[in-house]
Amino acid sequence: MDEVLQSHTVYSNVSKGVLAKNSDLGKAFGHDDHTKICLEVKGKYLLYLCNLFFIIMIGLLLLLLLIDIGERGASSGWEREGFSVV
């Protein structure tokens, strides 16, 4: 974990160096163990990034599929009344 996190401390204001109160941590996370909280936040952040990456990849695949369909239609000269692929 030390390779990823530079600190095992939870701050309420990092720029001012104000540590989070144990009572606030208890309310938010159900405990006040700073290391456990850092691991929980890191895990949720990584899950968020994985989901975001997945959504982007699905969008890119859909875009490539639509481009391919458009190119195939345009190259075959496929046209129908009221609709043409350019």
LINCORWO-V91257 format. One line per field, one symbol per residue. ss: DSSP state (a for helix, b for strand, c for the rest). psi: psi as a letter, one per 30 degrees, with the letter a starting at -180 (. if undefined). burial: # if it has 9 or more other ideal C-beta (glycine too) atoms within 8 Angstrom, else .. Layout:
ss=???
psi=???
burial=???
This chain:
ss=ccccccccccbbbccccbbccaaaaaaaaccccaaaaaaaaaaaaaaaaaaaaaaaaaaaaaaaaaaaaaaaaaacccbbccbbcc
psi=fffekfkgkkkfjeffgjkkkeeeeeeefflgjeeeeeeeeeeeeeeeeeeeeeeeeeeeeeeeeeeeeeeeeeffgjklkfkkk.
burial=#........##........#...###..#..#.#.#####.#...........................#..##............
